[in-house]
Amino acid sequence: MNRRTALQQLAVLALAASPAGFALAAGPREGTYRTLSAPVPTEVKGKVEVLEFFSYGCPHCRDLDPLLEKWEKNLPTDVSFVRVPITFGREQWARYARIYYTLEALGETGKHHAAVFAALHDSRIPLHDESALFSWVEKRGLDKAKFTEAWKSFGVQSRVQRSNQLSTAYRVDAVPLMAVNGLYLVSASGSGGFEEMLQTVDQLIVKSRG
C-alpha cells in the first residue's frame, strides 16, 4: 500500500467517525422522508435536482431560509437547487410567488430574497398590495419601471402556473418541503428540525447518486 492510498483510507475512516460523516455513511433513516409512488420528471439532466417548496408568507420558511442559504453555498457541482414558491390557491400567496419570480427575472433574488421575508414578517409591510410593493421596491433601490414590467409579464405569470403544477405533482400539503431527484420528500416535522431536514436531504442526494 503506497502512502497516498493509506492517507485516503485514513481520511475516509475519519469522516465516518465524525457525526456528520457517520450520518451520511449510514444513509437516511426510515421515517425521516417520504417516497413518491410515481417519480416526477426532473428538469436538469445529469444532476441531482433538489427543490424547496416555500412561500414568503410562511413563517417557518422564513426561519429555515438562513440555514438553507448556508447549505446552498456548499452544494456539490452535480446538484441543482431550485426554489419553488407555492400558492395553495391563495391570491395573497400567488402574489408572493410573483414577487419571487419577478426578482428572479431581474437577476435580483440574491440581493432581495431575504429582504422580502424581513419586510413581511418583521416590518409587516403588506407586499401583496401593489402600492405597498412598488413603494418597497423603490426603497430597495430597484428600478420600479423594470420591476413593474416583469411583474406583469407573461413569463412571470407562466412561472407561477408552473410552480402550481409542480406543487400538485409533488402533492405538496405544507411548507417548507424539499424534494430530492423527483422521488423523495423531506419536511422539518418529519426529520426532527431544520438542521436534521437538511442532513436528510444530503443523505438522499448521496442515495440518488447511487
NUDOGU-674748 format. One record per residue (C-alpha): residue number from 1; y, z, x; residue in three letters. Coordinates in Angstrom, 2 decimals, decimal comma. Example, Ala and Ser with C-alpha at 12.3 -4.5 7.8 and 13.67 -1.06 7.14 Angstrom:
residues 2
pos=1	Y=-4,50	Z=7,80	X=12,30	code=ALA;
pos=2	Y=-1,06	Z=7,14	X=13,67	code=SER;
This chain:
residues 210
pos=1	Y=0,00	Z=0,00	X=0,00	code=MET;
pos=2	Y=3,34	Z=-1,01	X=1,51	code=ASN;
pos=3	Y=6,44	Z=1,18	X=1,46	code=ARG;
pos=4	Y=8,19	Z=-0,85	X=-1,27	code=ARG;
pos=5	Y=5,22	Z=-0,62	X=-3,62	code=THR;
pos=6	Y=4,95	Z=3,11	X=-3,02	code=ALA;
pos=7	Y=8,65	Z=3,61	X=-3,83	code=LEU;
pos=8	Y=8,33	Z=1,57	X=-7,01	code=GLN;
pos=9	Y=5,41	Z=3,69	X=-8,17	code=GLN;
pos=10	Y=7,32	Z=6,88	X=-7,41	code=LEU;
pos=11	Y=10,28	Z=5,60	X=-9,44	code=ALA;
pos=12	Y=8,01	Z=4,87	X=-12,42	code=VAL;
pos=13	Y=6,49	Z=8,35	X=-12,20	code=LEU;
pos=14	Y=9,93	Z=9,94	X=-12,01	code=ALA;
pos=15	Y=11,09	Z=8,02	X=-15,09	code=LEU;
pos=16	Y=8,01	Z=9,03	X=-17,05	code=ALA;
pos=17	Y=8,52	Z=12,65	X=-16,03	code=ALA;
pos=18	Y=12,08	Z=12,73	X=-17,39	code=SER;
pos=19	Y=12,61	Z=13,49	X=-21,10	code=PRO;
pos=20	Y=14,12	Z=10,06	X=-21,83	code=ALA;
pos=21	Y=11,55	Z=8,25	X=-19,73	code=GLY;
pos=22	Y=8,70	Z=10,11	X=-21,40	code=PHE;
pos=23	Y=10,07	Z=9,26	X=-24,86	code=ALA;
pos=24	Y=10,30	Z=5,56	X=-24,04	code=LEU;
pos=25	Y=6,86	Z=5,52	X=-22,45	code=ALA;
pos=26	Y=5,33	Z=7,31	X=-25,42	code=ALA;
pos=27	Y=6,83	Z=4,90	X=-27,93	code=GLY;
pos=28	Y=8,46	Z=5,66	X=-31,29	code=PRO;
pos=29	Y=6,93	Z=8,46	X=-33,36	code=ARG;
pos=30	Y=5,45	Z=7,59	X=-36,71	code=GLU;
pos=31	Y=7,81	Z=8,57	X=-39,49	code=GLY;
pos=32	Y=10,98	Z=8,01	X=-37,45	code=THR;
pos=33	Y=11,22	Z=4,39	X=-38,60	code=TYR;
pos=34	Y=10,11	Z=2,08	X=-41,37	code=ARG;
pos=35	Y=8,35	Z=-1,27	X=-41,06	code=THR;
pos=36	Y=9,25	Z=-4,09	X=-43,43	code=LEU;
pos=37	Y=6,33	Z=-5,70	X=-45,24	code=SER;
pos=38	Y=7,81	Z=-9,13	X=-44,50	code=ALA;
pos=39	Y=9,88	Z=-9,72	X=-41,33	code=PRO;
pos=40	Y=13,41	Z=-11,06	X=-41,75	code=VAL;
pos=41	Y=14,12	Z=-14,11	X=-39,53	code=PRO;
pos=42	Y=16,45	Z=-13,23	X=-36,66	code=THR;
pos=43	Y=19,32	Z=-15,47	X=-35,61	code=GLU;
pos=44	Y=19,28	Z=-15,21	X=-31,81	code=VAL;
pos=45	Y=16,10	Z=-16,71	X=-30,42	code=LYS;
pos=46	Y=14,68	Z=-15,36	X=-27,18	code=GLY;
pos=47	Y=16,33	Z=-11,94	X=-27,62	code=LYS;
pos=48	Y=15,53	Z=-8,71	X=-29,42	code=VAL;
pos=49	Y=18,03	Z=-8,54	X=-32,28	code=GLU;
pos=50	Y=19,46	Z=-5,17	X=-33,32	code=VAL;
pos=51	Y=21,64	Z=-4,90	X=-36,43	code=LEU;
pos=52	Y=23,77	Z=-1,97	X=-37,52	code=GLU;
pos=53	Y=24,44	Z=-1,85	X=-41,26	code=PHE;
pos=54	Y=27,60	Z=0,16	X=-41,82	code=PHE;
pos=55	Y=30,81	Z=0,46	X=-43,80	code=SER;
pos=56	Y=34,25	Z=1,62	X=-42,76	code=TYR;
pos=57	Y=34,19	Z=3,69	X=-45,95	code=GLY;
pos=58	Y=31,14	Z=5,68	X=-44,81	code=CYS;
pos=59	Y=31,97	Z=8,97	X=-43,01	code=PRO;
pos=60	Y=28,52	Z=9,09	X=-41,40	code=HIS;
pos=61	Y=29,08	Z=5,60	X=-39,95	code=CYS;
pos=62	Y=32,34	Z=6,87	X=-38,51	code=ARG;
pos=63	Y=30,53	Z=9,83	X=-36,89	code=ASP;
pos=64	Y=27,89	Z=7,54	X=-35,37	code=LEU;
pos=65	Y=30,34	Z=4,96	X=-34,03	code=ASP;
pos=66	Y=31,44	Z=6,71	X=-30,77	code=PRO;
pos=67	Y=27,80	Z=7,20	X=-29,75	code=LEU;
pos=68	Y=26,98	Z=3,65	X=-30,77	code=LEU;
pos=69	Y=29,79	Z=2,21	X=-28,63	code=GLU;
pos=70	Y=28,50	Z=4,06	X=-25,54	code=LYS;
pos=71	Y=24,95	Z=2,95	X=-26,33	code=TRP;
pos=72	Y=26,02	Z=-0,69	X=-26,73	code=GLU;
pos=73	Y=27,58	Z=-0,77	X=-23,26	code=LYS;
pos=74	Y=24,20	Z=-0,03	X=-21,67	code=ASN;
pos=75	Y=22,14	Z=-2,59	X=-23,57	code=LEU;
pos=76	Y=19,92	Z=-4,94	X=-21,53	code=PRO;
pos=77	Y=20,81	Z=-8,61	X=-21,46	code=THR;
pos=78	Y=17,81	Z=-9,52	X=-23,62	code=ASP;
pos=79	Y=19,15	Z=-7,53	X=-26,59	code=VAL;
pos=80	Y=21,59	Z=-8,96	X=-29,15	code=SER;
pos=81	Y=23,54	Z=-6,32	X=-31,06	code=PHE;
pos=82	Y=25,35	Z=-7,24	X=-34,29	code=VAL;
pos=83	Y=27,30	Z=-5,06	X=-36,71	code=ARG;
pos=84	Y=26,84	Z=-5,92	X=-40,39	code=VAL;
pos=85	Y=29,37	Z=-4,39	X=-42,81	code=PRO;
pos=86	Y=27,77	Z=-3,87	X=-46,20	code=ILE;
pos=87	Y=29,39	Z=-3,69	X=-49,64	code=THR;
pos=88	Y=26,77	Z=-2,27	X=-52,05	code=PHE;
pos=89	Y=28,58	Z=-4,35	X=-54,66	code=GLY;
pos=90	Y=31,72	Z=-2,19	X=-54,42	code=ARG;
pos=91	Y=35,02	Z=-4,06	X=-54,40	code=GLU;
pos=92	Y=36,59	Z=-1,47	X=-52,11	code=GLN;
pos=93	Y=33,79	Z=-1,72	X=-49,57	code=TRP;
pos=94	Y=33,87	Z=-5,52	X=-49,84	code=ALA;
pos=95	Y=37,47	Z=-5,34	X=-48,63	code=ARG;
pos=96	Y=36,40	Z=-3,13	X=-45,74	code=TYR;
pos=97	Y=33,83	Z=-5,78	X=-44,83	code=ALA;
pos=98	Y=36,60	Z=-8,40	X=-44,92	code=ARG;
pos=99	Y=38,65	Z=-6,26	X=-42,52	code=ILE;
pos=100	Y=35,78	Z=-6,25	X=-40,02	code=TYR;
pos=101	Y=35,19	Z=-10,00	X=-40,23	code=TYR;
pos=102	Y=38,91	Z=-10,74	X=-40,09	code=THR;
pos=103	Y=39,22	Z=-8,72	X=-36,87	code=LEU;
pos=104	Y=36,11	Z=-10,47	X=-35,56	code=GLU;
pos=105	Y=37,56	Z=-13,90	X=-36,39	code=ALA;
pos=106	Y=40,69	Z=-12,98	X=-34,40	code=LEU;
pos=107	Y=38,69	Z=-11,56	X=-31,49	code=GLY;
pos=108	Y=40,23	Z=-8,13	X=-32,10	code=GLU;
pos=109	Y=37,30	Z=-5,89	X=-33,03	code=THR;
pos=110	Y=37,16	Z=-4,31	X=-29,59	code=GLY;
pos=111	Y=40,74	Z=-3,07	X=-29,84	code=LYS;
pos=112	Y=40,85	Z=-2,08	X=-33,50	code=HIS;
pos=113	Y=37,33	Z=-1,28	X=-34,76	code=HIS;
pos=114	Y=37,54	Z=2,48	X=-34,12	code=ALA;
pos=115	Y=41,14	Z=2,49	X=-35,35	code=ALA;
pos=116	Y=40,04	Z=1,30	X=-38,80	code=VAL;
pos=117	Y=37,74	Z=4,31	X=-39,10	code=PHE;
pos=118	Y=40,58	Z=6,59	X=-37,97	code=ALA;
pos=119	Y=43,06	Z=5,06	X=-40,40	code=ALA;
pos=120	Y=40,72	Z=5,60	X=-43,35	code=LEU;
pos=121	Y=39,20	Z=8,98	X=-42,53	code=HIS;
pos=122	Y=41,95	Z=10,71	X=-40,54	code=ASP;
pos=123	Y=45,21	Z=9,20	X=-41,74	code=SER;
pos=124	Y=43,91	Z=8,48	X=-45,26	code=ARG;
pos=125	Y=45,52	Z=5,03	X=-45,31	code=ILE;
pos=126	Y=44,16	Z=3,05	X=-48,30	code=PRO;
pos=127	Y=43,24	Z=-0,08	X=-46,36	code=LEU;
pos=128	Y=41,56	Z=-1,59	X=-49,41	code=HIS;
pos=129	Y=45,11	Z=-2,12	X=-50,72	code=ASP;
pos=130	Y=46,55	Z=-5,28	X=-49,19	code=GLU;
pos=131	Y=50,11	Z=-4,00	X=-48,84	code=SER;
pos=132	Y=48,88	Z=-0,89	X=-47,01	code=ALA;
pos=133	Y=46,52	Z=-3,01	X=-44,92	code=LEU;
pos=134	Y=49,13	Z=-5,55	X=-43,84	code=PHE;
pos=135	Y=51,57	Z=-2,77	X=-43,01	code=SER;
pos=136	Y=48,91	Z=-1,10	X=-40,85	code=TRP;
pos=137	Y=48,14	Z=-4,45	X=-39,20	code=VAL;
pos=138	Y=51,75	Z=-4,85	X=-38,10	code=GLU;
pos=139	Y=51,90	Z=-1,28	X=-36,78	code=LYS;
pos=140	Y=48,81	Z=-2,01	X=-34,70	code=ARG;
pos=141	Y=50,64	Z=-4,94	X=-33,08	code=GLY;
pos=142	Y=48,57	Z=-7,63	X=-34,74	code=LEU;
pos=143	Y=50,13	Z=-10,90	X=-35,89	code=ASP;
pos=144	Y=50,44	Z=-10,42	X=-39,65	code=LYS;
pos=145	Y=50,52	Z=-14,16	X=-40,40	code=ALA;
pos=146	Y=47,35	Z=-14,85	X=-38,39	code=LYS;
pos=147	Y=45,62	Z=-11,82	X=-39,88	code=PHE;
pos=148	Y=46,53	Z=-12,88	X=-43,42	code=THR;
pos=149	Y=45,32	Z=-16,42	X=-42,81	code=GLU;
pos=150	Y=41,97	Z=-15,20	X=-41,50	code=ALA;
pos=151	Y=41,75	Z=-12,56	X=-44,26	code=TRP;
pos=152	Y=41,97	Z=-15,27	X=-46,93	code=LYS;
pos=153	Y=39,86	Z=-17,84	X=-45,08	code=SER;
pos=154	Y=36,62	Z=-19,36	X=-46,32	code=PHE;
pos=155	Y=34,96	Z=-18,35	X=-43,06	code=GLY;
pos=156	Y=35,58	Z=-14,64	X=-43,60	code=VAL;
pos=157	Y=34,51	Z=-14,87	X=-47,24	code=GLN;
pos=158	Y=31,31	Z=-16,60	X=-46,14	code=SER;
pos=159	Y=30,56	Z=-13,87	X=-43,61	code=ARG;
pos=160	Y=30,89	Z=-11,21	X=-46,31	code=VAL;
pos=161	Y=28,47	Z=-13,16	X=-48,51	code=GLN;
pos=162	Y=26,07	Z=-13,45	X=-45,59	code=ARG;
pos=163	Y=26,24	Z=-9,69	X=-44,99	code=SER;
pos=164	Y=25,30	Z=-9,15	X=-48,64	code=ASN;
pos=165	Y=22,33	Z=-11,46	X=-48,21	code=GLN;
pos=166	Y=21,19	Z=-9,57	X=-45,12	code=LEU;
pos=167	Y=21,51	Z=-6,18	X=-46,77	code=SER;
pos=168	Y=19,34	Z=-7,47	X=-49,63	code=THR;
pos=169	Y=16,76	Z=-8,97	X=-47,26	code=ALA;
pos=170	Y=16,52	Z=-5,71	X=-45,32	code=TYR;
pos=171	Y=16,55	Z=-3,63	X=-48,52	code=ARG;
pos=172	Y=19,44	Z=-1,51	X=-47,28	code=VAL;
pos=173	Y=19,84	Z=1,50	X=-49,56	code=ASP;
pos=174	Y=22,00	Z=3,76	X=-47,36	code=ALA;
pos=175	Y=24,11	Z=3,57	X=-44,22	code=VAL;
pos=176	Y=24,23	Z=3,87	X=-41,30	code=PRO;
pos=177	Y=20,99	Z=1,98	X=-40,88	code=LEU;
pos=178	Y=19,76	Z=-0,01	X=-37,88	code=MET;
pos=179	Y=17,27	Z=-2,87	X=-37,88	code=ALA;
pos=180	Y=15,27	Z=-3,97	X=-34,85	code=VAL;
pos=181	Y=13,97	Z=-7,51	X=-34,45	code=ASN;
pos=182	Y=13,84	Z=-8,25	X=-38,17	code=GLY;
pos=183	Y=10,99	Z=-5,80	X=-38,71	code=LEU;
pos=184	Y=11,87	Z=-2,14	X=-38,13	code=TYR;
pos=185	Y=14,45	Z=0,06	X=-39,88	code=LEU;
pos=186	Y=15,85	Z=3,28	X=-38,40	code=VAL;
pos=187	Y=18,09	Z=5,85	X=-40,08	code=SER;
pos=188	Y=19,59	Z=9,08	X=-38,77	code=ALA;
pos=189	Y=17,94	Z=11,12	X=-41,51	code=SER;
pos=190	Y=14,53	Z=9,66	X=-40,73	code=GLY;
pos=191	Y=14,89	Z=10,12	X=-36,98	code=SER;
pos=192	Y=16,43	Z=13,59	X=-37,00	code=GLY;
pos=193	Y=20,01	Z=12,81	X=-35,96	code=GLY;
pos=194	Y=22,25	Z=10,17	X=-34,41	code=PHE;
pos=195	Y=21,02	Z=10,57	X=-30,82	code=GLU;
pos=196	Y=17,41	Z=10,52	X=-31,98	code=GLU;
pos=197	Y=18,19	Z=7,45	X=-34,07	code=MET;
pos=198	Y=19,42	Z=5,53	X=-31,02	code=LEU;
pos=199	Y=16,47	Z=6,75	X=-28,97	code=GLN;
pos=200	Y=14,09	Z=5,43	X=-31,62	code=THR;
pos=201	Y=15,92	Z=2,09	X=-31,59	code=VAL;
pos=202	Y=15,49	Z=1,94	X=-27,80	code=ASP;
pos=203	Y=11,77	Z=2,59	X=-28,19	code=GLN;
pos=204	Y=11,46	Z=-0,11	X=-30,85	code=LEU;
pos=205	Y=13,27	Z=-2,56	X=-28,56	code=ILE;
pos=206	Y=10,56	Z=-1,93	X=-25,96	code=VAL;
pos=207	Y=7,88	Z=-2,25	X=-28,65	code=LYS;
pos=208	Y=9,37	Z=-5,54	X=-29,83	code=SER;
pos=209	Y=9,23	Z=-7,00	X=-26,33	code=ARG;
pos=210	Y=5,52	Z=-6,26	X=-26,16	code=GLY;
